[in-house]
Amino acid sequence: MNGLTEGPEKHTLNPFASGVSFALAILAVLFVLPTDVPAQNPRLELGRRLKRFEMSWETAASPLRVSAVPFLQNAVRRFFTLNFKEAGRQLDRAWLELNTDKKSDRLINDLVGAQLLVSPVCADTDTDSLEIELTSFYDAELQRPPQTSAHLKLTGRNGQLRAETELSIDELARGTSWKLKNLPEGDYHLTLTFLQSDSTFALPPVTVSRIHGLQRRIKALEESAATLRSDAQAHGTSTFDQTLAATLRDEARFFSGLLKGLSQEADFPYSERLKNCELLFSSRTNPQDVSSRQFSGKQFWISLAAGTRSVPTRIRLPSSLETPVPVLFVFHGAGGSENMFFETYGAGRVVSESTERGWIVVSPRQGLFDLALDISQMLSALETIAPIDRKRIMLLGHSMGAAQVVQQVGAHPSLPIAAIALGGGGRLSLRDGRQSRGVSWYVGAGSEDFGLTSAQRLKRSLTESNSKIRFKIYNDIEHLVVIQAAIDDAFAFLDELLMKPGSGSENP
């Protein structure tokens, strides 16, 4: 084999990876199941609880991580039978297993199952109140420990205190209207902390956004998108205008749905998201100038377009865009979205690792069968807003996304320099393999991964075409956690590749 290293290699059991595999199973479904009651959004609430669990898991000792696994297994079983309340209970029990000092705390045990319902999470700045209600997420009734107060605090994203108040649990359980006059436009974190003697317990934070002239600005997005489409039909249009029109249309739909009460995947920074969309429109004459000044080091949502086709995409730019930079495309698995690599897959670590290296991260939404645009079309659209180094294009995909990596390499064999397929992949034809010998491959799967067979099939086809490949089986790892298990190896592989002469950079 003309490979970089041989595989497979064996790893010892990693309790951290094994536990998170069950946790990620929950998040994988959180992104696809709808909810009919806007005020009670089970997928959002479970996601918040999972984040709380993951934060504790990071610092917990190995025996505690192992003790939490059975509860995570139960949570996944309950979730896939649509028993969301019991799934939440099992997640909280797993969290308590990681925090032995909290297991015996009566206050925490009484209120760990509580949830804070807030409305509206996104509204105009002239909205002077916030409707708040404390309920139980899974118990029949909300526990009300005696002599307990509830402290509400609203802070800006920079930590600046904007408002605070103290209420009783009974007041919150009945539902209350918190007056918040003269709240400036912005994104805020709302936290609820319970106080009882020497014991305290905080629920997961909620994002609250206030936007001046919200309805008017959404209408402006819709009208601007219609104008751009009309101009395109009459006079033709630039690639950036195509992307801009698609972005304005999709973001207007997003915000309109939000105001109608449609549930969202996560606590998005709505004010920042709308401002970024408007900045894109204001940059119509010189988009690269605005992206380097306004978007460097930041994430944003954009619908990359080519002609009449477009793909909703979440992007993170590096802090410096003075010279052409590498691009890492990340392709999510089935049932996911453009937000998966930012919110999950190791709590967004693929994105943070890429940003630290000065790369652009491009996460497109794909359907069950294909992408709306291929990587060449997306790069052409992306080049209108950022300087791209076409000699350093990399692909990474999980499961269905791994198969997408194979498809993109077959369609554009001379474009990427690296392709990473985790938890799947399928087969690259002998013809495509021979044409893409300049691509270096990293293929991995877990020993308990249902995508292992597909990954092995990809390995065999790459070997037949004498492609450069590293292959690794991660012992005791299943399908959903293979990204997290492979992150260090995958980025070491990319770092090594970019350091080679002729890669376009000696200092990635």
KAPEVEN-V872435 format. One record per residue. N is the residue number from 0. SS is DSSP state (alpha for helix, beta for strand, coil for the rest). Layout:
N/SS ; N/SS
This chain:
0/coil ; 1/coil ; 2/coil ; 3/coil ; 4/coil ; 5/coil ; 6/coil ; 7/coil ; 8/coil ; 9/coil ; 10/coil ; 11/coil ; 12/coil ; 13/coil ; 14/alpha ; 15/alpha ; 16/alpha ; 17/alpha ; 18/alpha ; 19/alpha ; 20/alpha ; 21/alpha ; 22/alpha ; 23/alpha ; 24/alpha ; 25/alpha ; 26/alpha ; 27/alpha ; 28/alpha ; 29/alpha ; 30/coil ; 31/coil ; 32/coil ; 33/coil ; 34/coil ; 35/coil ; 36/coil ; 37/coil ; 38/coil ; 39/coil ; 40/coil ; 41/alpha ; 42/alpha ; 43/alpha ; 44/alpha ; 45/alpha ; 46/alpha ; 47/alpha ; 48/alpha ; 49/alpha ; 50/alpha ; 51/alpha ; 52/alpha ; 53/alpha ; 54/alpha ; 55/alpha ; 56/alpha ; 57/alpha ; 58/alpha ; 59/coil ; 60/coil ; 61/alpha ; 62/alpha ; 63/alpha ; 64/alpha ; 65/alpha ; 66/alpha ; 67/alpha ; 68/alpha ; 69/alpha ; 70/alpha ; 71/alpha ; 72/alpha ; 73/alpha ; 74/alpha ; 75/alpha ; 76/alpha ; 77/alpha ; 78/alpha ; 79/alpha ; 80/coil ; 81/coil ; 82/coil ; 83/alpha ; 84/alpha ; 85/alpha ; 86/alpha ; 87/alpha ; 88/alpha ; 89/alpha ; 90/alpha ; 91/alpha ; 92/alpha ; 93/alpha ; 94/alpha ; 95/alpha ; 96/alpha ; 97/alpha ; 98/coil ; 99/alpha ; 100/alpha ; 101/alpha ; 102/alpha ; 103/coil ; 104/coil ; 105/alpha ; 106/alpha ; 107/alpha ; 108/alpha ; 109/alpha ; 110/alpha ; 111/coil ; 112/coil ; 113/beta ; 114/beta ; 115/beta ; 116/beta ; 117/beta ; 118/beta ; 119/coil ; 120/coil ; 121/beta ; 122/beta ; 123/beta ; 124/coil ; 125/coil ; 126/coil ; 127/coil ; 128/beta ; 129/beta ; 130/beta ; 131/beta ; 132/beta ; 133/beta ; 134/beta ; 135/beta ; 136/coil ; 137/coil ; 138/coil ; 139/coil ; 140/coil ; 141/coil ; 142/coil ; 143/coil ; 144/coil ; 145/coil ; 146/coil ; 147/coil ; 148/beta ; 149/beta ; 150/beta ; 151/beta ; 152/beta ; 153/beta ; 154/beta ; 155/beta ; 156/coil ; 157/coil ; 158/coil ; 159/coil ; 160/beta ; 161/beta ; 162/beta ; 163/beta ; 164/beta ; 165/beta ; 166/beta ; 167/beta ; 168/alpha ; 169/alpha ; 170/alpha ; 171/alpha ; 172/alpha ; 173/alpha ; 174/coil ; 175/beta ; 176/beta ; 177/beta ; 178/beta ; 179/coil ; 180/coil ; 181/coil ; 182/coil ; 183/coil ; 184/coil ; 185/beta ; 186/beta ; 187/beta ; 188/beta ; 189/beta ; 190/beta ; 191/beta ; 192/beta ; 193/beta ; 194/beta ; 195/beta ; 196/coil ; 197/coil ; 198/beta ; 199/beta ; 200/beta ; 201/beta ; 202/coil ; 203/coil ; 204/coil ; 205/beta ; 206/beta ; 207/beta ; 208/beta ; 209/beta ; 210/beta ; 211/coil ; 212/coil ; 213/alpha ; 214/alpha ; 215/alpha ; 216/alpha ; 217/alpha ; 218/alpha ; 219/alpha ; 220/alpha ; 221/alpha ; 222/alpha ; 223/alpha ; 224/alpha ; 225/alpha ; 226/alpha ; 227/alpha ; 228/alpha ; 229/alpha ; 230/alpha ; 231/alpha ; 232/alpha ; 233/alpha ; 234/alpha ; 235/coil ; 236/coil ; 237/coil ; 238/alpha ; 239/alpha ; 240/alpha ; 241/alpha ; 242/alpha ; 243/alpha ; 244/alpha ; 245/alpha ; 246/alpha ; 247/alpha ; 248/alpha ; 249/alpha ; 250/alpha ; 251/alpha ; 252/alpha ; 253/alpha ; 254/alpha ; 255/alpha ; 256/alpha ; 257/alpha ; 258/alpha ; 259/coil ; 260/coil ; 261/coil ; 262/coil ; 263/coil ; 264/coil ; 265/coil ; 266/coil ; 267/coil ; 268/coil ; 269/alpha ; 270/alpha ; 271/alpha ; 272/alpha ; 273/alpha ; 274/alpha ; 275/alpha ; 276/alpha ; 277/alpha ; 278/alpha ; 279/alpha ; 280/alpha ; 281/alpha ; 282/coil ; 283/coil ; 284/coil ; 285/coil ; 286/alpha ; 287/alpha ; 288/alpha ; 289/alpha ; 290/alpha ; 291/alpha ; 292/alpha ; 293/alpha ; 294/alpha ; 295/coil ; 296/coil ; 297/coil ; 298/beta ; 299/beta ; 300/beta ; 301/beta ; 302/beta ; 303/beta ; 304/beta ; 305/beta ; 306/coil ; 307/coil ; 308/beta ; 309/beta ; 310/beta ; 311/beta ; 312/beta ; 313/beta ; 314/beta ; 315/beta ; 316/coil ; 317/coil ; 318/coil ; 319/coil ; 320/coil ; 321/coil ; 322/coil ; 323/coil ; 324/beta ; 325/beta ; 326/beta ; 327/beta ; 328/beta ; 329/beta ; 330/beta ; 331/coil ; 332/coil ; 333/coil ; 334/coil ; 335/coil ; 336/coil ; 337/coil ; 338/coil ; 339/alpha ; 340/alpha ; 341/alpha ; 342/alpha ; 343/coil ; 344/coil ; 345/coil ; 346/coil ; 347/coil ; 348/alpha ; 349/alpha ; 350/alpha ; 351/alpha ; 352/alpha ; 353/alpha ; 354/alpha ; 355/alpha ; 356/coil ; 357/coil ; 358/coil ; 359/beta ; 360/beta ; 361/beta ; 362/beta ; 363/beta ; 364/coil ; 365/coil ; 366/coil ; 367/coil ; 368/coil ; 369/coil ; 370/coil ; 371/coil ; 372/coil ; 373/coil ; 374/alpha ; 375/alpha ; 376/alpha ; 377/alpha ; 378/alpha ; 379/alpha ; 380/alpha ; 381/alpha ; 382/coil ; 383/coil ; 384/coil ; 385/coil ; 386/coil ; 387/beta ; 388/beta ; 389/beta ; 390/beta ; 391/beta ; 392/beta ; 393/beta ; 394/beta ; 395/beta ; 396/beta ; 397/beta ; 398/coil ; 399/alpha ; 400/alpha ; 401/alpha ; 402/alpha ; 403/alpha ; 404/alpha ; 405/alpha ; 406/alpha ; 407/alpha ; 408/alpha ; 409/alpha ; 410/alpha ; 411/coil ; 412/coil ; 413/coil ; 414/coil ; 415/coil ; 416/coil ; 417/beta ; 418/beta ; 419/beta ; 420/beta ; 421/beta ; 422/coil ; 423/coil ; 424/coil ; 425/coil ; 426/coil ; 427/coil ; 428/coil ; 429/alpha ; 430/alpha ; 431/alpha ; 432/alpha ; 433/alpha ; 434/alpha ; 435/coil ; 436/coil ; 437/coil ; 438/coil ; 439/beta ; 440/beta ; 441/beta ; 442/beta ; 443/beta ; 444/beta ; 445/beta ; 446/beta ; 447/beta ; 448/coil ; 449/coil ; 450/coil ; 451/alpha ; 452/alpha ; 453/alpha ; 454/alpha ; 455/alpha ; 456/alpha ; 457/alpha ; 458/alpha ; 459/alpha ; 460/alpha ; 461/alpha ; 462/alpha ; 463/alpha ; 464/coil ; 465/coil ; 466/coil ; 467/beta ; 468/beta ; 469/beta ; 470/beta ; 471/beta ; 472/beta ; 473/beta ; 474/beta ; 475/beta ; 476/beta ; 477/beta ; 478/coil ; 479/coil ; 480/coil ; 481/alpha ; 482/alpha ; 483/alpha ; 484/alpha ; 485/alpha ; 486/alpha ; 487/alpha ; 488/alpha ; 489/alpha ; 490/alpha ; 491/alpha ; 492/alpha ; 493/alpha ; 494/alpha ; 495/alpha ; 496/alpha ; 497/alpha ; 498/alpha ; 499/coil ; 500/coil ; 501/coil ; 502/coil ; 503/coil ; 504/coil ; 505/coil ; 506/coil ; 507/coil
